[in-house]
Amino acid sequence: MDFDRLVHEAWPAYEQHAHDGWVLRHAGGVTKRANSVLATSLPADLDGAIRAAEAFYAARGQRCVFSIGPGTPPALDEELERRGYALADPTLLMTGEPVGEAGRPGVRVDDRPWPGWLAAWWAVDGRYGSGLEEAERICAGVPAWYAAYEEDGVVLAVGRGVPQGDTLGIYCMATLPGARRRGLARVVLRALVARAGDGAGSAYLVVTAANAGAQALYRGEGFEVAGRYHYRVR
C-alpha cells in the first residue's frame, strides 16, 4: 500500500499547494495530517524547499510541520532534525482483512456526518479549540461512511470509513469515556467493514504508538503493524 498517498487522499486539506514535488497542506490548523508538508521526494534545492514551506505556514500563522511517512526520504528527516525540528506524534499504520457485521441494534451508518456523530467525535478528539467546522470540512472532502453506536438517541462511539479502490481507510474512531470497555469501538469498526462489502479486500488505519489499548483492539480484529510515521515540528 502507498500509505502516504492513501492518508493524504482520505484526510484532504482544503488548501493544497505544490512546490518542487512536495504538497503544502493547510486546513485552518486542525490536525497535523491536514496542516503539514507531504514530502515523498528530495528536491535538488532542499534548503530552498524547506524555506518555502516555512514561509507558507508562517504566512498562515502556523508552525511548520512535515509529515514523515514510509515514502519520505530518510535524508529529509535527518536534515529537519539537524535544523531543530522536534519529533512529534509517532504513529503506527496497521493493515488487515477484518470481518464486517451488519444489522447490529443501535448502529447507524450514513453517508454524511450528522450532529450527534460530530459531537461525540469532537468530545473525544477535539484538540483544536473551535475547529469543528474545519474538521467537518476535511471529513466531507471525500466520499465516506460514518458509523455510530447510539443508545436512547445519544451517540456513544463513532468511526469513519473511506473507500479507496480495493481498500478501506478507517478514521475517527472514538468512544465517549463513560462508554468504554463495552466493545462499542469493535461494533462500529465491523459496521464500517460491512458497509464496504466485497469492494474492499483489505483495510488500514492509523493509531498513535502510545495507544496500546486501541492497538490491542485492532489486532483482535485482524490488523497488524505495516508501517510507521511521525511529524517534524518547529
C-alpha positions in Angstrom: 0.0 0.0 0.0 1.1 3.6 -0.7 0.3 4.8 2.8 1.4 8.4 2.2 -1.0 8.7 -0.7 -3.9 6.9 0.9 -3.8 9.0 4.1 -3.3 12.2 2.1 -6.4 11.4 0.0 -8.6 10.2 2.8 -7.9 13.3 5.0 -7.8 16.1 2.4 -6.6 19.6 3.3 -8.9 22.1 1.6 -5.9 24.2 0.7 -3.0 22.5 -1.2 0.0 24.0 -3.0 2.5 22.0 -5.0 6.2 23.1 -4.5 9.1 21.2 -6.1 7.5 17.8 -5.7 6.0 18.5 -2.3 2.4 19.3 -1.3 2.0 22.1 1.3 -1.3 21.4 3.0 -3.4 23.8 5.1 -6.8 23.4 6.8 -7.2 26.0 9.4 -4.6 24.4 11.7 -6.9 21.4 12.5 -4.9 18.2 12.7 -1.3 17.9 11.7 -2.3 15.5 9.0 -4.1 18.2 7.0 -1.6 21.0 8.0 1.7 19.6 7.1 4.1 19.1 4.2 3.7 15.8 2.3 7.3 15.2 1.1 7.9 12.0 -0.8 10.9 13.3 -2.7 14.1 15.2 -2.1 14.3 18.4 -4.1 17.6 19.4 -5.6 17.4 22.7 -3.7 16.4 21.2 -0.3 17.2 24.3 1.7 15.1 26.4 -0.7 12.2 24.0 -0.4 12.3 23.9 3.4 12.4 27.7 3.5 9.4 27.9 1.1 7.5 25.6 3.3 8.3 27.6 6.4 7.2 30.8 4.7 3.9 29.1 3.6 3.0 28.2 7.1 4.3 31.4 8.7 2.0 33.4 6.3 -0.9 31.4 7.8 0.2 31.9 11.4 1.2 28.3 11.9 4.2 26.3 12.8 5.9 24.4 10.0 5.1 20.7 10.2 6.4 17.9 8.0 4.7 14.5 7.7 7.5 11.8 7.8 5.9 8.7 6.3 7.1 5.5 4.7 7.7 7.3 1.4 9.7 10.2 2.9 13.4 10.2 2.1 15.4 9.5 5.3 17.7 12.3 4.4 14.9 14.8 4.8 14.1 13.6 8.3 17.8 13.8 9.2 18.0 17.4 7.9 14.9 18.5 9.7 16.3 17.1 13.0 19.6 18.9 12.3 17.6 22.2 11.9 15.9 21.8 15.3 12.6 20.3 14.2 11.2 18.2 17.1 9.8 14.7 16.5 6.0 14.5 17.3 3.2 12.0 17.4 4.8 8.7 16.5 2.1 6.7 14.8 1.5 3.2 13.6 0.0 2.2 10.3 -1.9 -1.1 10.6 -3.5 -3.2 7.8 -5.7 -6.2 7.9 -8.7 -8.0 6.4 -11.3 -7.5 9.2 -14.7 -9.2 9.2 -17.8 -7.0 9.0 -21.0 -7.3 10.9 -24.2 -5.6 9.7 -27.6 -5.2 11.3 -26.4 -4.8 14.9 -29.1 -3.0 17.0 -28.1 0.6 17.9 -25.8 1.1 14.9 -26.4 3.8 12.4 -24.3 4.2 9.2 -24.8 7.3 6.9 -23.0 9.0 4.0 -22.6 12.2 5.9 -21.7 13.1 9.5 -24.7 14.2 11.5 -24.7 16.5 14.5 -24.7 13.6 17.1 -21.8 11.9 15.3 -19.8 15.1 15.1 -20.5 16.0 18.8 -19.3 12.6 20.0 -16.2 12.6 17.8 -15.2 16.1 18.8 -15.8 15.4 22.5 -13.0 12.8 22.3 -10.8 14.2 19.6 -11.4 17.9 19.7 -7.9 19.2 20.5 -8.2 22.3 18.4 -10.5 24.7 20.3 -13.2 25.9 17.9 -12.0 23.9 14.9 -15.1 21.6 14.5 -16.2 23.5 11.3 -12.8 22.9 9.7 -12.7 19.3 10.8 -16.2 18.7 9.3 -15.0 20.3 6.1 -12.0 17.9 6.0 -14.2 14.9 6.5 -16.6 16.0 3.8 -13.8 16.4 1.3 -14.1 12.9 0.0 -16.9 10.2 -0.1 -17.0 8.3 3.2 -19.3 6.4 5.5 -20.0 7.5 9.1 -20.9 4.9 11.7 -22.1 5.3 15.3 -23.5 3.3 18.1 -26.4 5.0 19.8 -28.4 4.4 23.0 -31.6 6.4 23.7 -30.7 8.8 20.9 -27.2 9.5 22.3 -24.1 8.7 20.2 -21.6 6.8 22.3 -19.0 5.6 19.7 -18.1 6.6 16.2 -15.9 5.8 13.2 -15.4 6.9 9.6 -14.7 4.6 6.6 -13.2 5.9 3.4 -13.5 3.6 0.3 -10.2 3.9 -1.6 -10.2 1.4 -4.5 -9.9 -2.1 -3.1 -9.0 -0.9 0.4 -10.9 0.8 3.2 -9.4 3.6 5.3 -10.6 3.6 8.9 -10.6 7.0 10.6 -12.1 9.0 13.5 -12.5 6.0 15.8 -13.7 7.5 19.1 -15.7 6.3 22.2 -17.0 8.6 24.9 -15.1 7.9 28.2 -18.2 6.7 30.0 -19.0 4.1 27.4 -15.6 2.5 27.1 -14.7 -1.2 27.8 -18.1 -2.3 26.3 -16.8 -3.3 22.9 -18.5 -0.4 21.1 -15.5 0.5 19.0 -15.4 -3.1 17.7 -19.1 -2.8 16.8 -18.5 0.5 14.9 -15.5 -0.9 13.1 -17.3 -4.0 12.0 -20.3 -1.9 10.8 -17.9 0.1 8.6 -16.3 -3.0 7.1 -19.8 -4.5 6.4 -20.8 -1.3 4.7 -17.8 -1.6 2.4 -18.8 -5.1 1.5 -16.9 -7.0 -1.1 -15.5 -3.8 -2.6 -12.7 -3.6 0.0 -10.4 -6.6 0.2 -8.4 -5.0 2.9 -8.5 -2.2 5.3 -6.0 0.1 7.0 -5.9 2.5 9.9 -3.6 4.7 11.9 -3.2 4.7 15.7 -0.7 6.6 17.9 2.2 4.5 19.1 1.2 5.3 22.7 -2.3 4.0 22.4 -1.8 0.3 23.5 -5.4 -0.3 24.2 -6.6 0.6 20.7 -3.7 -1.4 19.2 -4.9 -4.5 21.1 -8.5 -3.9 19.8 -7.3 -3.7 16.2 -5.0 -6.7 16.5 -8.1 -8.6 17.8 -9.9 -7.6 14.6 -7.1 -8.9 12.3 -4.9 -5.8 11.9 -1.1 -5.9 12.1 1.5 -3.1 12.0 2.6 -2.5 8.5 4.5 0.9 8.8 5.1 3.9 10.9 5.1 7.7 10.5 5.7 10.8 12.6 5.9 14.5 12.3 8.7 17.0 12.5 7.6 20.3 14.0 9.2 23.7 14.6 
